[in-house]
């Protein structure tokens, strides 16, 4: 990035203008916040100023959320968004060659509706774009509703959240039982910190592995069965036995949960390392080592030793706070092994 002090020193006031123009050219997403603030002061001057202020604010909110989501799991929301006003039908349009999603929206007086509908139109083109053709519609819609809810919750836009539930989701749920089921599953997984970190990550790679194959019923069924498997993980009681892996044709993953005091006291990290090795021998592509509270250090050691022994490569651990199956909010860790 060009140094502003150097430009001002060389060109005076024009140096500041040059810096602003360079910033707009190189970082258009970062300009939206300031543009929205400036236009907000001018919105009294007429409807054009108000419309431009709304557009800049929504663009900034969606792009900021996109950037934070990309930091959590890269590649699930790779495109920026730009808004354009249009009379008539609303639609989202993907301009992949520019890594940009153009969203065409109507001019509404209600900011909540503008925000909700812009995000809902962005999701089908800007979120898991490569995987979308392979999802059944209830699953696809549930992903969009969940991500939009997270977006509005992140902004603390509670009136927009109320509109999302009452004006959009509730009417859709009344006609589609599968949609309601998937929305509830994703809510549970999100509470436990697994929606973005596992669901969206695996569905991202699901689409990448399918490449350009023609969508078939089996593809949608595999994605749906994976989500149902993850719900078993989310709802199991402490100590309850269940399958710790899902192995389909295109989704292949498993968990190693570190959380039994007697096992760690008796054999240390060995049983968990053996579990990682066993999953590798089965052909599981990705393994998540997870733990809560006092077991976090033990999980980190298991991952370190598994990598040191050449069993799997440890990616960056993710620490976060989430609600467990008993409703307690606790510190957690999820370590991805490949």
N, C-alpha and C positions, 0 to 999 in steps of 0.2 A: 504494500500500500504506500502511496506517495505521502511524504511527510508534509503536513499542513504548514508547519513553521517555515520550512524551506520555500514553499510556494509563496507565502505571504511576504517573506523577506525579499524575494526576487521580484514579485509583481505587485506587492501592496494589496489593495482591495480586490483587484482582479485575480490575485492568487487565490483568495477565498472562493471566488466564483468558480475558478477552474477546479479547485478541490471538490466543491459541491457537485459539479458536473461529472467529475471522475467517479465520485461516490455513487451517484445515480446510475452511471453506466455499469460500474463493477458490482455494486451491491444494491440492486433495486428493492430487494426484500426489506433491507434495513431502513430504507427511505420512507416506507409506508407509514411507520409510526409517527415520524415527524410531520409528514405530509398531512396525516389525519388530524394532528393537533393544530396545525396552522389553518387547515380548512375549517376546523371546528369553530375558530374565531370568526371566520368569514361566512359561516352558514346562514347568518341573518340576511346576507345580501341577496339571496335568491335561491330557487330550487336547484340550480346547477351546482352551486357550491355545496349545498347539503348533500346532494347525490354523490359528489366526488369525495366528500368527507366520509360518508358511509362506506363507499367502495374501498377507500384506502384503509379504513379501520378494520374491515372484514378481511382484506388481503393480509394485513399485518398479523391479525389474530390467527388465521389459518396457517400462514407460513411459519409463524413462531412455534405453533403447536407441532407442525410438521418437522421442524428442525429438532425439537426436543425428542420427538418419537424416533427420528432417524438416529439420534445419539444412543437411544436404548437398543434398537435393533435396526441396523443399516439395511436399506433396500426395500423397506415395506411402504414408505411414502417418499419416493424419490423425486417427485415433481413439485414445482412451485405452482402457485395459483394466481391467476389474474381474472378480474371480474369485468364484464361489459354489460351494460344495460340493453335490453331488447324488449320490444313490444310483442306480445303474443306468448307462445309456448316457451317454457323454461327448459334448458337442456345443458348438459355438460359436454364439452368437446375437448378431446385430448390432442395436443400438438406435441407428439413424442419427440420430433426432431429438435425441438427447442427445450425439451425437458420442462414443459409448461402445460398446465391445464387451464384452458379458457372456460370460465363459467359465465353463462349468459343468464342474467336474472332480471325480473321485472322491478320497476321502481316502486317499492312499498313504503308506506309511511311508518310501518311497524318495524323497528330495528330488530326485535326478537325473531320475527319471521325471516327477515333478510339473512340473519346470522345462521339460523337453523337450516334453511333451504340451500344456502350457499355451501355449507359443509356437507349436507346430504348429497348434493350434486357433485361435489369434488370427490367424494369417497370412491364411487364406482370406477372413475378414471385415474385417480391419484393414489389409491390405496390397493396394494396387491394386484396391480393392473394385469400382470402376466398370468395370474392364477384365476382371474374372474371367469373366463369362459368355462371353467371346469366345476364351478360351484352350482348347486341347485339354488334357485332364487330365495327360498326361506333362509338358507344359510348365509347367502350373500347379503340380504337385507339386514339380518341380525348383526353381522359384522359392522355394517354401516351405522346402524342405530347405536351400537355399543361404543364405537369410536366417536361418534358425534356427542354422545352423552359424556364421555371422558373429556372431550374438547370443551364442552360448555362448563363442566364441573371444574376444569382447570382454570377457566376464565372467571369462575364464580358468577356466572350468568344464570342465576336461579330462575328468573322469570322466563328466560329462553328455554331452560330445562323443563319448566312447567308446560310451555307450549309444545315442546318436543313430545312429551308424554301424552298430553291431552289432545293435541291437534294432529299429531302424526302417528305415533306408535300405537296408541290405544285403538283407534279405528282399524289399523292394519291387523292388530292382534286378534280382533273379534272374528275376522274371517279366515285366519290362518293359524291352525293349532301348532304346526311345526315351527313357525316363526316365533311364537310365544315360548316354546320349549328351548329353542336355541338362544333367545335373548336371556332367559333365566340361567342357562348354563354359562354363558359368557359373563354375566354379572357375578356368578359365584367364582369363576376363574379369575376375574379381574380383582375381586376382593382379596384373593390369595396371591396376587402378583404374577399369575401365570398366563393371563390373556395375551399381553404384548410379548412377553419374554419367551413364551413357548408356542402358543396357538398361532400368532401372526408370523413368528419366525418359521415354523414348520410349514405353514401354508404358503409362505413366500417361496421356500425351496421346493415345495410340491409343484408349483407352477413352473419353476425353472427346470425341474427334471422332466416335466411333460413337454417342455419346449413348444413346438408348433404342432403337436399332435391334434388331430380332429377330436373335439370333445365327445366323450362317450358316457353312457350311463354309469359305467364302472368307476369312472373318475370322480363323479359327484358322490357316489356311494362311499368311496374310500375317504374322501374329505369328511363326510358326515359321520362315518364310523370312528374316525380319529377324534372328532369333537366329543362323541359319546364316551369314548374311552377316557378322555381328559376329564369328563364329568365324574367318572368313577374315582379318579384320582382326587378330585376336589371334594367329594362327599364321603370318602372313606373315613371311618372312625380311627382314632389313634390305636396303632397296633394291629389294625385289621389287615389281613392278607388280601392281596389282589395282584393281578398281572402288573409287572413293573415295566412292561415294554409294549409298544405297538409296532407291528411289522406288516406293512402293506407293500404294494408294488412300487409306490413312489414316496411314501412316508415311512421312515424307519427310525424310531427313537425309543429311548427308555430312561428310567430313573433309577438312581441309587440313593436311597434316603438314609442319611446318617442320623440316628436318633434313639438308639437303645443303649442305655448305660451299661447293662450287664454284658452286652456283646463287646463294647469298647473296653470295659474293664477286663474281660477275659481274654480277648484276642487282639485288641488294638485295632489297627487299620486293616489287618489282613483279610477278614471276611468281605470287607467293602471293596478292596482291590481285586479280590477274586470275583466279585460280582461284576465289576467293570470288565475284567478279562472274559468272563462268561458271555457277556453281552457282545463283546467284540467278536468272539468266536462264532456267535450266532449270526453275525453280519449286520448288527445294529449300527447304523451310520452315525448317530449322534446320541450321546449319553449326558444326562443332566444329573450332577451330584447336588443334592439339596439337603439343607439342615436349618434348624431354628434354634434361637437362643444359645444355650451353653454348648451346643454341638457344632457351632459354626467353625471353631478352630479345628475340630476333628475332621470335618468335611474338607476343609482346606488342605489338611495334611494328606488325606486320601487322594485328592486330586494331584497334589505335588508328587506323591510317591508313584501314582499310576503313570504320570508323565515321565518321571525319572526312569522307570522300568521299561519305557518304550511301548506301553500299552495304548495310550491315547494322548493327544496333544491337548493341553489345558488352555482354554481361551480366557479372556478377562472375567474374573468372578463378578457377579452382580449382587450387591448387598442392598436390601430394601426392607421396609416394614409392611406387613400384611396380616390379614386376619386368618387364623387357622380354622380347621373344621369345627372347633368348639366355640368359635366366636371371639377368641382372644387375639388382640393385636400384638404381634411379636416381631423381633428383628429376624430376618431370614437371609439365606445366601443360596444362590443358584450358580453352579459352576458348569459351564458347557465344555464337554470333552468330545473331540473329534479324532 
